[in-house]
Amino acid sequence: MKFIIAALFIIISYSINAQSDSPKKYKYFVIYVNADDAKFFRTLLDEAGLIDDFNYTKKYQVVINILSDFACDRFIVLGLFGSKNVELDPDAFRWCWCQFSKEVESGLLNWTGKNKLNLEKK
């Protein structure tokens, strides 16, 4: 009986950890964007007013930080791929999270590609 209870505890603990590791649960993450991802990111860029200035042949990184409980402290940063810390890059673009539509917010949160990395675990 003790074995069954211990096994159930391990299974439940693993299940909870697996769910929290889901890319859809990330609150601070980066998505490395390339031309294949352009369709979705065109919407983000259109809302940000950058649609005409965007070069789709380059690779970009989008950092999303929505860890804060305060809406004004949540942000999105877009910069060129390869920048060591895009959040500190003076050439990167920055926006408040709340200025984007629910469609863009949902798209970023629900992105599950291999190019989405959790930054909370650094």
C-alpha positions in Angstrom: 0.0 0.0 0.0 2.8 2.4 0.9 4.4 1.6 -2.5 1.2 2.6 -4.3 0.9 5.9 -2.4 4.5 6.7 -3.1 4.1 5.9 -6.8 1.0 8.1 -7.0 2.8 10.9 -5.3 5.7 10.7 -7.8 3.4 10.6 -10.8 1.4 13.6 -9.5 4.6 15.5 -8.8 5.9 14.8 -12.2 2.7 15.8 -13.9 2.6 19.1 -12.0 6.2 19.9 -13.0 5.6 18.9 -16.6 2.7 21.3 -16.8 4.7 24.2 -15.4 7.4 23.4 -17.9 4.9 23.8 -20.8 5.9 26.6 -23.2 2.4 28.0 -22.8 3.0 28.7 -19.1 6.2 30.7 -19.6 6.1 34.3 -18.2 9.6 35.4 -19.3 10.8 33.9 -22.6 12.4 34.5 -25.9 11.3 33.5 -29.4 13.9 33.4 -32.1 12.0 34.5 -35.3 12.9 33.6 -38.8 11.2 33.9 -42.2 9.1 30.7 -41.5 7.5 32.5 -38.5 6.8 35.7 -40.4 3.0 35.2 -40.9 2.2 35.4 -37.2 4.8 38.1 -36.4 3.5 40.3 -39.2 0.5 40.9 -37.0 2.7 41.9 -34.1 4.7 44.2 -36.3 1.6 45.7 -37.8 0.3 46.6 -34.4 3.7 48.0 -33.4 3.8 50.2 -36.6 6.9 48.4 -38.0 5.4 46.4 -40.8 7.0 48.5 -43.5 10.4 48.6 -41.9 10.8 44.9 -41.2 13.4 42.9 -43.1 12.1 39.4 -43.3 15.4 37.9 -44.5 17.0 38.6 -41.2 16.6 36.6 -37.9 15.2 38.4 -34.9 14.6 37.6 -31.2 11.5 38.7 -29.3 11.7 38.8 -25.5 8.5 38.8 -23.5 8.5 39.5 -19.8 5.1 39.3 -18.1 6.4 38.3 -14.7 5.2 41.4 -12.9 1.7 41.7 -11.4 1.7 45.3 -12.7 0.6 45.7 -16.3 2.9 48.7 -16.9 5.9 46.5 -16.0 5.2 43.9 -18.6 7.0 44.3 -21.9 8.1 43.0 -25.3 11.5 43.7 -26.9 12.3 43.0 -30.5 16.0 42.9 -31.6 18.3 41.3 -34.1 19.3 37.7 -33.6 22.7 37.4 -32.1 22.5 40.4 -29.7 23.9 39.2 -26.4 21.2 40.8 -24.4 18.5 42.2 -26.5 16.8 43.8 -23.5 19.8 46.1 -23.1 20.4 46.7 -26.8 19.8 50.4 -27.6 18.8 49.5 -31.2 16.1 47.1 -30.1 12.4 48.1 -30.1 10.4 48.1 -26.8 6.7 48.1 -26.1 4.3 47.6 -23.2 2.7 44.2 -23.2 -0.8 45.8 -22.9 -0.5 47.8 -26.1 -1.0 44.7 -28.2 -4.3 43.0 -29.0 -5.4 39.8 -27.2 -4.7 38.0 -30.5 -1.0 38.9 -30.4 -0.7 38.3 -26.6 -2.4 34.9 -27.0 -0.2 34.0 -30.0 3.0 34.7 -28.1 1.9 32.9 -25.0 0.6 29.9 -26.9 3.7 29.6 -29.2 5.1 26.1 -28.7 7.8 26.0 -31.3 11.4 24.8 -30.5 12.4 28.4 -31.0 10.7 29.5 -27.7 13.0 29.4 -24.7 12.2 29.9 -21.0 14.3 32.7 -19.5 13.1 32.2 -16.0 15.4 29.3 -15.4 18.6 31.1 -16.1 
